[in-house]
Amino acid sequence: MSPALLPKPAAASAGPEDDVQLSLRDHLMELRKRLKWALIWLLLGFAASYYWSQQIFHFLMLPVFAALPEGEKALHFASSIEPFLIYLKVGLYAGLFVASPFIFWQIWLFVAPGLYRRERRKIVPFVVAATLFFLGGAVFCYVVILPPTFDFLIKNTGPNITPVLMMDQQLGLVMLLVLAFGIIFELPMILTLLAMMAEMDYKFLSKYRRHAIILNVSIAAFVTHTHYPLKLALMALPTTISQPSRSIVSQIFQNKDQKSRITKQSYY
């Protein structure tokens, strides 16, 4: 039979899966590899930050000191080893921020096999934007949220009540809020990745924007674990205001070669 008469193989469908096909075991191995490198970068950031852990701790506690009464601007510790352990935590927290660009780099490398070739070239914009969003959320919390929060909590205790604040508890509260805001400010980047992977589109976000607002408030209430409405509003307000921008970002980066599976499912 002439080769010209032989049936031609079907053309492979265009898609990122044509470039890289991974089994479940391959995905788990890749995840382990990326977690290993993220941990290595975190430890390197810790090693680079621990030397300044005392200065970093006092810088983080400035909103607390500003809210304390005059003559009582001091924190306490309950055991001799507690300051050492606290400074280790501070070095670890600082190392997380120092290593954040490299950690986001590992996240990108993990999801890159699910993207098209041209989308994989956006690694530098993604890493830069994710780092800026993360640091921006932390700075926003430190500058805008922490001062009025501690001022309200400490100065509204009533007369003849002297605060005795512990180092470990105040560090835990400050870092909880700082990291929470850093993560919340990453939501646009998460939606960008989902849009590029065709897992979510702007129509889905617009349709369920009311549910997203309720979810934002619920997450803020869980993270702040407080009954003070001011503290809850300060955390829920930025995420609620940024809701329209998430739809815009998702529309800009939506995969134009493949419709969202979520949108497809809504048609049936």
N, C-alpha and C positions, 0 to 999 in steps of 0.2 A: 504494500500500500504506500502511496506517495506520502511523504511527510506533510505536504500541504493539505492533505485530506484528513489528517489526524486532528481530533478535537483539541482545541487550545485550552490550556488550564485557565480556570476562572481567575480573573484579576482580583487581587486582594483588596479588600475594602480599605478605604483610606481611614486611618485612625492611629492613635498613639499605640494601640495594641500591636500594630504591624511592626513597630520598631522594637519593642521589648515585651516579651510574654513571660510572666512569672507565675509559678505555682504558689500555693499557700505556704509551702515550706520555704520557697525563695523569698516571699514577702517577710516571713518571720526572721529569716537570716538577715535580710536587709535591714529590718527594724532593729535587730540586735546590734548590727554594725553601726547604725546611726546613733543608737543610744550609747554605745561604747564611746564613740567619738565626742558626743555631746557631754558625757561625763568627764572625759579627758580635758576638754576645753573648760568645763566648770572648775575642775581642780586646778588648772593653770591660772584661771582667773582668781581663784581663792589664794593661790600662792602669791600672785601679784598684788593682792589687796590686803592681806592679813597684816602687813607691816603698818598700815595706816588704820587699823581697825578701831583704835581708841579715838582718833580724830573723827572717823566716820560716825562712830556711835554718838559722840557729842554733837556732831552736826545734825544727825537724825533727831536728837532729843531737843533741839532748839525750840520747836513749837510747844513742847511740854514745859521746858524751863520758862518760856514767856508767859505761860498761863499760871504758873505757881506764884504764890504771894511773895512779897519782898522778904528777904531773910530766910526763906525756906526753899530756895531754888536748888534742890539737891535730890538725887535718887539714892535708894538704899539697896543693899543686898543682904541675903539671909545666911549665906555660908561663904567661907573663904575661897572656895573654888568657883563660885558663881560668876564673878567677873571674867575669869579665864574662859569659861564656857560661853559666856555672852559674846566675848570678842571673837571666839571661833565662829559663832553664828553670824556676827556682823561681817567677818571676812567671807563667809559663804554667800551671804546675801549680796555683798559687793561684787564677789566673783561672778555671780549670776548676771549682773548688769554688764560687767566688763566682757564676759564671754557671750552675751546675747547675740551679737552678729554672727558668731560662729555656730551657735546653737540653731539660729534660724537658717543658716546655710545647710546644716544637716537635715532640717525639716524639709527644705526645698529638694535636697537630693533624694529624700525618701519618696516624695510625691512626684518627682520628675518623670518616672517611667509611665505615669498615667497621662502625660501631656504630649502635645505635638512638638515636633522639633523646633519650630519657631517660638513656641511658648517657653521652651526650656532655656532659651537665650535671655529670658527676663530674670535670671537669677540675681543679678546685681541690683536692679530696681526693687525686687522683692525683699532682699536682705536689708537694703538701706531703708526702705519704707517700713518694714516690720520693726526694725530697730528704733526708728524715729517714733513710731506709734507707741512702742513699749516704753521708751524713755519719756515720751511726752505725757503718757498717762501717769507715770510715777512723779514727774515734776508737777503736773497739775494737782495731784493729790497733796504733795508736800507744800505747795505754795497756796493753794486755794482751799483745800479741804481740812488739813490738819490744824491750822491755827484756830479757826472758829470752833472746830470740834472740841479740842482740848480746853479752849477758853470757856465754852459752854459747860462742859462736863465738870471742870474743876471749880469754877467760880460760882456755881449754882448749888453748892452743897449745904449752904446755910451757915449761920453764925456758930462760933465756938467749935468748929470742926477743922482739924488740921490734917492735910493730906500727907500720907506716908506712902509714896509711890516706889515700887520695886523696879529695878533695872530690867529684869527679865520680862515682866508683864508689859511694861511700856514699850520695850523693843518689839515684843510680839504683836501688840496692837498697831504700832506704827507700820511695821512691815506687812501685816495683814492687809491694811488699807492700801499701802503703796503698791504691793504686788497685785492686789485685786484691780486697782485702776489700770495698772499696766496691762493686765490680761484683757480687761474690758475694752481698752482702746485698740486691742488687736482684732476685734470683731470685723472691721472692714477688710483686713487682710485675709481672715479666714473665709469670708464670703467671696473674696476675689479668687481664692484657690478653688472653692466649690464651683464658682461660675466657670472658671477655666477648665475644670474637669467635667463640666456639664452635669453637675449634681444638683444645681440650684440656679434659678434665673431671677431677674428683676420682677417678673410677673408674680412669681411665687411669693417674693418678699412683700410686694404691694398688697397682695390678697390677704396675707396674714400679718399685716402690720399691727393690728390691734392686739393680736395674740402676742406679738413680739414685745409690745409695751408692757403687757401684764407679766411676761417672762422677765423683762428687764427689772421691773420693780420687785418681783419675787427673788431674783438672784441678789439684788441689792439688799433686801431684807435678810436673806440668809447669810451673806458675807458680813454685813455690819452687826448682825445679831443684837439689835438694840430696839428699844421702843421709842427712842427719840425721833420725832418726825424730821427734824432738821438734818440729822446725820443720814437718814434714809433718803431724803430728797436730794442731798448733795451728791449722793452716789448714783441715784437713779436718773437724775436730770440729764447728765451728759450723754448717757447711753440712749435716752429717749430722743434727745435733740438730734443725735447723729443717725437716727433711724432712716430719714430720707437719703442721707449721703450713702448709706449702705446699698440702697436700691440703685443709685446712680453708678456706684463703683461696680456693682454686679452687672449692670447693663453695658458698661464700657468694656469689661473684660470677659463678657459672656462668649463662650466658644461658638463661633459663627459656622463651624463645619458640622456641628452635631447639636441637635436640640436637646434640651434638658429632659432627662428621664422623668423628673418630677412633673414637668409640664405635660409630657405625653400621657402620664398616668391620669392626670386630671381630666383628660378628654373622654375617658371611658366611664 
